[in-house]
Amino acid sequence: MLYLKDRNYTAEDLIACMDECDVDMAVVSGSGRAPEIMDWNKRVLEAVKKYPNRFMGFVRINPMLEDAMETIEHYVRDYGFKGVKLHPMQDFYQSLDPAAQEVLDKAAKLRIPVMIHSGTDPWTMPGQIADLADIYPEVPVIMAHSGHGQLYQHAVPSAKRVKNIILETSGHPGWQVFTNAVKTIGADRVVYGSDWPCASMKAEMMKIKRLPISEEEKGQVLGGSLARILGFRVEEE
């Protein structure tokens, strides 16, 4: 959420963008490499505590660190974080690494989803993520970016093969992929994401709104599916 580009973005910057796009709540997680991860988690925690009606936290973990499992337990049990975020490319391990399997084992016990960056060869190939998810069918595994622009053609087949894979839409150039995804695996397994501030929240939302799918399916992608995964009740307007 706070992200190092040419400026530091704040929780208030994100809320302003959410308000402009009529987004009620957002899942937020930190970025950075191993020495920075704990600091980013603390910043996300501050934002979640300050704006509990706008943000839900996913704890960012490098599973190669000794205290990774304790960190997950701490943030989920003590602070109410709703899931785990893994970024194998930034931390230089492959998605099917035994350390990543340990994270999913912990997630299974805590009954939380795991989001994994995808689309970067050789660390985060969709097939690797699907193989990992297949070991833990009780864990919703959110494939962030659905293979990105490099490996997107493998995202839907991987999700079709492994039923607990959820495809996330951000940072992906092709709307056809998500039309196919909704028709192939169902809107309940596709979730909207903005990848803010690396991408435009409004542009990412328009990508979904222009899909040739039903309004009900768009509603699921734009919030209903993730609310169900996280155990939230969505109030009908």
Buried (B, 14 or more C-beta within 10 A) or exposed (E): BBBEEEEEBEBEBBBEBBEEBEBEBBBBBBBBEEEBBBEBBEBBBEBBEEBEEBBBBBBBBBBBBEEBBEBBBBBBEEBEBBBBBBBBBBBEBBBBBEBBBBBBBBBBEBEBBBBBBBBBEEBBBBBBBBBBBBBBEEBBBBBBBBBBEBBBEBBBBBBBBBEBBBBBBBBBEBBEBBBBBBEBBEBBBBBBBBBBBEBBBBEBBEBBEEBEBEEEBBBBBBBBBBBBBBEBEBEEE
